[in-house]
Amino acid sequence: MNIPPITSIDNALFIYYTHSELGNKEIIALFGRISSATVVRLKKAVKDEIARREMFSYGMYKVNTAVAFSVWGIDVFDLETRRQKLKELSL
């Protein structure tokens, strides 16, 4: 699956830590300007994984944040490490 790039490390971490589930609004905020078809495709991949794990979502149109980041290959630990390095370098 072709995953679009995140808009920023800070934004991705903010979304990860402030939302237990992601809806269209959060997904668009995470990836920036993406089509509604891309949002649907991204959510479907996560919903398939959620079903495989026999989990459920609280919101009918939302997906679990931790599972979504995993499916989309977004490594939170790596993002935190990069963010810390950027702070150390004053960038």
Secondary structure, DSSP 4 states (H G I P E B T S, - for coil): --PPPPS-HHHHHHHHHH-SEE-HHHHHHHH-S--HHHHHHHHHHHHHHHHHTT---SSTT-EEHHHHHHHTT--HHHHHHHHHHHHHTT-
